[in-house]
Amino acid sequence: MSKYKLSRRSFLSHALSGGAAAGTAYLGLTRDLYARDGGPIILGHHCELTGGFASWGYWHDKAAKAAVALVNEQGGIAGRKVELITEDTESNPATGTRKLRSLIERSGANFIVGSVHSGVMLSAIPVATELKTVYFSAGEATEATGSKGSRYSFRTGTDTYTLAAAGAPWAFENLGKNWTIISPDYAWGHSHHQEHKAVIEKLGGKVNAPIFVPLDAKDMVPYLAKIPQETQVLFSVFFGAQAVAFYTQAKSMGLEKTMRMYSICGTMEAIAPSDLQGAGEGVYLVENFPRMLKYKDDAFHREHNKRMGIDDVDARETNSQRVMAKSHAWQSWENVFALKQAIETSGWKTKKDDKLVIEALEGAKLMNSIGHPQGEKLLRREDHSGLVDCYISRVEAGKLEVKKKVTKEELVKVLPPRFDFSKNAI
């Protein structure tokens, strides 16, 4: 290998790790750097391309493909090309389980960049554990890195445990102390109810009986009519068309005049607030990657937006009307780079070395970089959970304006690990 190529690889490695000299000017240059034998590394992507989560899945698919393309531009992982194979879970746990087995057993996936659908990911983890394959969840149900987690289950993003700790105390202090929680009747909504109820009641507040809405419900009025009049904070958890129905029908009933509207990023995910034509105005929610570039304005965020083909305000795709599911889809980008770091630092060659990758992921510090544009984060050793900065934002004039940043250092202090998978045998 020439001296020139060695020098260049050194630079690119530095860029991906977020070194100070790592600008992004060279990131579009491609070289044939696949210098080592061993064949490609197969990453399986367990993704919602169709079904209820398709509007999010589109972005997870795009993010994973963009990340793998970038990794291969830089010479692959440990000198080996990366191949991405995607299976559509159809937003259905039973189908997702079958497709995961196909990814691992038929397509030979070495590692899995996993689902954002809580029901799918919770059904997938036992299969990934049975087949001894690392699985990165992207959904929020805390059970994925909690009661249903395993040594093989990881998550770089937030979960319901984290989101409750990041936003609920601030909302309790600033928005009100009598809460009603309305959400879909499935794992994601139930998990949010459990975690937020625990925080609010610990602070001395009251949480009224939850209102769980069937996943196929289109008319929200019968459920909104159940909200107790004494409610001060209406905490909502919805996605896609049901989120639009929730905001527009709640607005038509004038609920925002008698209570404060609070949510998590999922309810406004893949939706531009301006597209709600005023129905989202004044809503507070917790983001974990600011929709607007100006609230984390650095070269890595700018390059990420450029490669994802989105604008810097609404995260809208530049050649369509789609809006990126930005607070979640970054995980499908970053999980590729988390695996790259673990494989290269551990010396992984084949499946027999998986234990080394797991140990490298446990406690990994992932630096702010083009590989991790959401920001620096810790992949906690005990429960395999990502600890990241969160942002409390408010919809103002159709834009998500950040009002408070909750740092990962603050969250570490209030989120003790409740499980320790690192002691489990592999």
Solvent accessible surface area in square Angstrom, and as a share of the most:
residue,aa,sasa,rsa
1,M,126,0.56
2,S,57,0.37
3,K,176,0.75
4,Y,119,0.45
5,K,75,0.32
6,L,103,0.51
7,S,73,0.47
8,R,22,0.08
9,R,60,0.22
10,S,73,0.47
11,F,55,0.23
12,L,3,0.02
13,S,67,0.43
14,H,81,0.36
15,A,1,0.01
16,L,18,0.09
17,S,62,0.40
18,G,23,0.22
19,G,14,0.13
20,A,117,0.91
21,A,81,0.62
22,A,6,0.04
23,G,37,0.36
24,T,35,0.21
25,A,95,0.73
26,Y,109,0.41
27,L,1,0.01
28,G,54,0.52
29,L,88,0.44
30,T,92,0.53
31,R,100,0.36
32,D,111,0.57
33,L,4,0.02
34,Y,80,0.30
35,A,56,0.43
36,R,138,0.50
37,D,140,0.72
38,G,53,0.51
39,G,41,0.39
40,P,56,0.35
41,I,0,0.00
42,I,25,0.13
43,L,0,0.00
44,G,0,0.00
45,H,1,0.00
46,H,0,0.00
47,C,2,0.01
48,E,1,0.01
49,L,69,0.34
50,T,68,0.39
51,G,48,0.46
52,G,52,0.50
53,F,2,0.01
54,A,32,0.25
55,S,48,0.31
56,W,3,0.01
57,G,0,0.00
58,Y,68,0.26
59,W,2,0.01
60,H,4,0.02
61,D,19,0.10
62,K,54,0.23
63,A,0,0.00
64,A,0,0.00
65,K,111,0.47
66,A,18,0.14
67,A,0,0.00
68,V,11,0.07
69,A,51,0.40
70,L,0,0.00
71,V,0,0.00
72,N,23,0.12
73,E,34,0.15
74,Q,11,0.05
75,G,3,0.03
76,G,2,0.02
77,I,0,0.00
78,A,22,0.17
79,G,7,0.07
80,R,29,0.11
81,K,99,0.42
82,V,3,0.02
83,E,72,0.32
84,L,40,0.20
85,I,57,0.29
86,T,42,0.25
87,E,36,0.16
88,D,26,0.14
89,T,0,0.00
90,E,79,0.35
91,S,18,0.11
92,N,64,0.33
93,P,51,0.32
94,A,77,0.60
95,T,16,0.09
96,G,0,0.00
97,T,34,0.20
98,R,144,0.52
99,K,34,0.14
100,L,0,0.00
101,R,79,0.29
102,S,22,0.14
103,L,0,0.00
104,I,20,0.10
105,E,106,0.48
106,R,207,0.76
107,S,37,0.24
108,G,38,0.37
109,A,7,0.05
110,N,36,0.18
111,F,0,0.00
112,I,0,0.00
113,V,0,0.00
114,G,1,0.01
115,S,1,0.01
116,V,7,0.04
117,H,11,0.05
118,S,1,0.01
119,G,12,0.11
120,V,0,0.00
121,M,0,0.00
122,L,19,0.09
123,S,40,0.26
124,A,0,0.00
125,I,3,0.01
126,P,77,0.49
127,V,9,0.05
128,A,1,0.01
129,T,44,0.26
130,E,102,0.46
131,L,33,0.16
132,K,108,0.46
133,T,1,0.00
134,V,1,0.00
135,Y,1,0.00
136,F,0,0.00
137,S,0,0.00
138,A,1,0.01
139,G,1,0.01
140,E,3,0.01
141,A,0,0.00
142,T,13,0.07
143,E,35,0.16
144,A,0,0.00
145,T,6,0.03
146,G,6,0.06
147,S,78,0.50
148,K,109,0.46
149,G,17,0.16
150,S,16,0.10
151,R,23,0.08
152,Y,8,0.03
153,S,1,0.00
154,F,0,0.00
155,R,0,0.00
156,T,0,0.00
157,G,2,0.02
158,T,2,0.01
159,D,4,0.02
160,T,0,0.00
161,Y,32,0.12
162,T,3,0.02
163,L,0,0.00
164,A,1,0.00
165,A,17,0.13
166,A,5,0.04
167,G,0,0.00
168,A,0,0.00
169,P,52,0.33
170,W,51,0.18
171,A,0,0.00
172,F,17,0.07
173,E,122,0.55
174,N,76,0.39
175,L,15,0.07
176,G,12,0.12
177,K,99,0.42
178,N,22,0.11
179,W,0,0.00
180,T,0,0.00
181,I,0,0.00
182,I,0,0.00
183,S,0,0.00
184,P,0,0.00
185,D,70,0.36
186,Y,25,0.10
187,A,31,0.24
188,W,6,0.02
189,G,0,0.00
190,H,75,0.34
191,S,2,0.01
192,H,0,0.00
193,H,27,0.12
194,Q,108,0.48
195,E,8,0.04
196,H,0,0.00
197,K,68,0.29
198,A,59,0.46
199,V,32,0.19
200,I,0,0.00
201,E,79,0.35
202,K,183,0.77
203,L,78,0.39
204,G,66,0.63
205,G,14,0.13
206,K,114,0.48
207,V,15,0.08
208,N,12,0.06
209,A,80,0.62
210,P,48,0.30
211,I,12,0.06
212,F,66,0.27
213,V,0,0.00
214,P,55,0.35
215,L,88,0.44
216,D,115,0.60
217,A,19,0.15
218,K,166,0.70
219,D,81,0.42
220,M,0,0.00
221,V,65,0.37
222,P,70,0.44
223,Y,43,0.16
224,L,3,0.01
225,A,70,0.55
226,K,129,0.54
227,I,18,0.09
228,P,38,0.24
229,Q,176,0.78
230,E,97,0.44
231,T,3,0.02
232,Q,86,0.38
233,V,0,0.00
234,L,0,0.00
235,F,0,0.00
236,S,2,0.01
237,V,0,0.00
238,F,0,0.00
239,F,21,0.09
240,G,15,0.14
241,A,88,0.68
242,Q,17,0.07
243,A,0,0.00
244,V,57,0.33
245,A,17,0.13
246,F,1,0.00
247,Y,2,0.01
248,T,54,0.32
249,Q,41,0.18
250,A,2,0.01
251,K,86,0.36
252,S,91,0.59
253,M,76,0.34
254,G,15,0.15
255,L,22,0.11
256,E,58,0.26
257,K,165,0.70
258,T,99,0.57
259,M,12,0.05
260,R,101,0.37
261,M,18,0.08
262,Y,1,0.00
263,S,0,0.00
264,I,0,0.00
265,C,4,0.03
266,G,0,0.00
267,T,0,0.00
268,M,1,0.00
269,E,1,0.01
270,A,21,0.16
271,I,17,0.09
272,A,0,0.00
273,P,5,0.03
274,S,57,0.37
275,D,78,0.40
276,L,9,0.04
277,Q,169,0.75
278,G,29,0.28
279,A,14,0.11
280,G,1,0.01
281,E,68,0.30
282,G,20,0.19
283,V,3,0.01
284,Y,24,0.09
285,L,1,0.00
286,V,0,0.00
287,E,4,0.02
288,N,1,0.00
289,F,1,0.00
290,P,0,0.00
291,R,10,0.03
292,M,11,0.05
293,L,17,0.09
294,K,114,0.49
295,Y,69,0.26
296,K,30,0.13
297,D,84,0.44
298,D,35,0.18
299,A,34,0.26
300,F,25,0.10
301,H,0,0.00
302,R,113,0.41
303,E,20,0.09
304,H,0,0.00
305,N,2,0.01
306,K,153,0.65
307,R,60,0.22
308,M,0,0.00
309,G,21,0.20
310,I,9,0.05
311,D,53,0.27
312,D,60,0.31
313,V,58,0.34
314,D,25,0.13
315,A,0,0.00
316,R,38,0.14
317,E,11,0.05
318,T,105,0.61
319,N,131,0.67
320,S,42,0.27
321,Q,141,0.63
322,R,111,0.40
323,V,8,0.05
324,M,0,0.00
325,A,0,0.00
326,K,1,0.00
327,S,3,0.02
328,H,3,0.01
329,A,0,0.00
330,W,0,0.00
331,Q,2,0.01
332,S,1,0.00
333,W,0,0.00
334,E,0,0.00
335,N,0,0.00
336,V,0,0.00
337,F,7,0.03
338,A,1,0.00
339,L,0,0.00
340,K,21,0.09
341,Q,62,0.28
342,A,3,0.02
343,I,1,0.01
344,E,75,0.34
345,T,100,0.58
346,S,27,0.18
347,G,40,0.38
348,W,6,0.02
349,K,109,0.46
350,T,67,0.39
351,K,96,0.41
352,K,169,0.72
353,D,17,0.09
354,D,9,0.05
355,K,101,0.43
356,L,75,0.37
357,V,0,0.00
358,I,0,0.00
359,E,72,0.32
360,A,32,0.25
361,L,1,0.00
362,E,21,0.09
363,G,33,0.32
364,A,10,0.08
365,K,117,0.50
366,L,0,0.00
367,M,88,0.39
368,N,46,0.24
369,S,0,0.00
370,I,0,0.00
371,G,0,0.00
372,H,8,0.04
373,P,0,0.00
374,Q,3,0.01
375,G,7,0.07
376,E,50,0.22
377,K,1,0.00
378,L,60,0.30
379,L,1,0.00
380,R,20,0.07
381,R,113,0.41
382,E,40,0.18
383,D,6,0.03
384,H,0,0.00
385,S,7,0.04
386,G,1,0.01
387,L,2,0.01
388,V,0,0.00
389,D,24,0.12
390,C,0,0.00
391,Y,7,0.03
392,I,0,0.00
393,S,0,0.00
394,R,71,0.26
395,V,1,0.01
396,E,48,0.22
397,A,91,0.71
398,G,8,0.08
399,K,79,0.33
400,L,3,0.02
401,E,31,0.14
402,V,26,0.15
403,K,99,0.42
404,K,78,0.33
405,K,98,0.42
406,V,12,0.07
407,T,39,0.23
408,K,26,0.11
409,E,95,0.43
410,E,77,0.35
411,L,1,0.01
412,V,72,0.41
413,K,166,0.70
414,V,89,0.51
415,L,2,0.01
416,P,81,0.51
417,P,56,0.35
418,R,118,0.43
419,F,82,0.34
420,D,45,0.23
421,F,12,0.05
422,S,20,0.13
423,K,166,0.70
424,N,67,0.34
425,A,97,0.76
426,I,59,0.30
